[in-house]
């Protein structure tokens, strides 16, 4: 009703001033001629009004500023060289983005529905608290924008997974993975609800930083860390074909849960073991 009243007032003002206003500015409708929409709605690249909901995600966890050594001397070639990174404080979602949260973004027309192939959680009864999976990199970017955040940089992700930069092998410490700590190959053979166990949490309480679904980050994939930023920023250049994923999944062996382990994929890949969480600057 409020939107309708506002729309009528705008149309009356436009007519009285002999100004032509294009669009109607409501959700799913064309933007006004000046690229704006009603209320808090925003105009997307296609000239359509979409919603935004920074208040929809409430589980933000603050990660304090600090310096840590990123990478691993004992890992694969793409985990080298180990290098210092200094980050400002930031916030990151306690959980991987859930089906329930992602549905709100779809209803606001700010996100497109995920794939519905085998083992995808979308439109499966009882999976509302499971991580949304079968989403590609752009879909993750769109959701984080809708939620008032962004994808974390790879450095931010690893720093958070290391419990604010500790020298540990896994998010929970150095003890070997078990199905009580993480969801990986041989545990459930599909996703589980986010925060299903606290035993594998980081010191700051982040859930599922090891296992459940791989998590998209902002960075383009590079074959090693030579020339990587040391300020925590995402490494976007030079352009490459792949984006980085972190954290392992229900479909990976235990070694893929290490805090320094890296994966890469084409940004349009949307598998049942791909998901994400968002971050935001302070």
Secondary structure, DSSP 8 states (H G I E B T S, - for coil): -HHHHHHHHHHHHHHHTT----S--STTSB--TTS--STT-EE-TTSBEE---TTS---EEEE--EEEEES-SSS-GGG-S-EEEEE--EEEESS--BHHHHHHHHHTTSS-----STT--TT-TT-TTBB--S--HHHHHHHHHHTT-EE--HHHHHHHHTTTT---SBTTBSS---TTT-B-TTT-SS--BTTS-STT--TT----SSBSSEEEEEEE--SS-TT--SSS-----S--SEEEEES--TTS-GGGGSTT-EEEEETT---TTEE--EEEE-
